[in-house]
Amino acid sequence: MNNPTMPTASVTTVSRRSLVTCSVAAALAGAAALSGANAGRSGRVALAAESDGARTYAATEPSMKGDITVFTTIEDGKVTSVSVIDDVDTPVIRDAAIADVPQRIVDQQNVEVDATAGATMTSLAIVSGVSDAIEAAGLSLSDFQKGTDAVETGAKESADDQAYDLVVVGGGMAGMSAAIYAARQDESLKILVLDKEAYVGGSTRVCGGGIWSMGAEVNKIIGQDCSAQDYISFLTEWSAPAQLNTDLLQQIHDISADTFNYLYDWGFPVMANGWSLGNPKAQLACLWSTAGQASDWETGNSGVADFMAVRAGKLGVEVRTNSAATELLVEDGKVTGVRVEDLTSVYQVKAKRVILATGGFTRNADLIEQYAPDYADAFAFTGAGSTGDGITMTLAADLGAQVVGEGMMGLFGINPSLGYYGPYGNTAWHTAITVNAEGELFGMEDAFYGRTLKLLLDQTGACGYGIVDASTDIPERMEQTVSAGYATRYETLDDLASDKGIDADALKKTCADNGVSEAPFYCVVKKPLFIGSIPGLKVDEGCRVLGSDDQPIEGLCAAGELIFGNVFGTAYPCSGTGVGTSCYTGAIAARTSVSEM
């Protein structure tokens, strides 16, 4: 049951390179010369073109990572086309909204269409731009407010049951790795991947794209490897006093070489000449995304998610987006499939085995309060689908499943949109010192970044103040960050202290002791952000989900962030751990599932 393809005749997706008639700046500048242009609700809309009774308005709207421009053509009182220029938001995520929302607005003459799953901010920006254009055209916005177009669950039609050998719930790194490994083991298997978002990739789409490897051919090439003993010892010491599943850690080590070799041979987008130790205390070599060659800061566009989706497709795996697994099907204590809701229908998928790879719960406040209450003041910088579905769905099935693990994964960033990426967000890494409201250092300079999440949460106001003076190595970028409103510039430390509410005397002493003394001074407020959650379903060494008696729940495996609490604890331990652990546990879950069919 694949989702229908939406027609695209009246919708245009425009990139800055392909806009040949005029640039956004030219359109907005020329608008003042055209009579009849009215200011919209935001005051950032103008008449950009007029021809044969049709008027096109350009509206600049705030989106996830910056402003986008929405062009709306109105003729005879109707919205006849919507096009979007968005060079700031994350590719694929933004593309899902751009391909979907404008079409529904035009088809329904309605600005209250439902947001595209997983691309809410871009969706809202498009809706806002069209709304501004409607008002600028002198039309009544209420005529275009017809209520949500989302189909209520009770109104969705029931579809026939379907049958597969393996159903994987979640299309992120763990889910795609599981599907790929299973297809490699038996090409005759009928495999289905379900993802509730409008695209696959999950949190992999917003991560740095690093992955560690152990025992792979690339480890021989770079001359850096990690033994099973070193791997287990590092994570055990890092995670103390949490108890880890060392048998599973051994399996991760053992399967990683074959799994990585296969992906790398097919063009997995990481660099053999671009690696680093994921943690100075670990022997794990983290290979970084080839996308990192394009800029001197992280972009969150690693290419890893797209590679995995393409490879799965080449192996015959069926992938369905906008398809949420809402319930486990259980017969006599055995998981036999899942209940699915897509955009229009509800149906059941029966399967010999189910693998849950639904990610974490960084976007579920209730689960954070239940499993990690000390982290409630952090914000999520993860995939939109990180709402804890695997935990809630499994616990609701009343199979005795357990949740293990403690702590959360995270570090610091500027805000939920930029995090620590791009020319602005990345300035958080370039401050000389970080002080608290008391004007004192609190360990940010010496801590591994995975520990900085809790360090920040423990400070007054749950934040830190990154400070750098005129000697910064990125003066132009700091000025640009100030202009964009993500940093502040001061001529004196007294002014900085007064503005930010920092103890002035302590601040001046701390700065003097650390050589921060040359005006002007720049301040970047560092806030705690999540890159993942740790508590998750308890599993055995084969990634089988365990019941209350520590016996496997028949038919059910889990992988990825959903089971991180089994393999590390307290904090994020090492660069490449999120992608690597997800990739390799996905393979383990698939190996177990295939062997038990």
Disulfide bonds with the S-S distance in Angstrom:
none
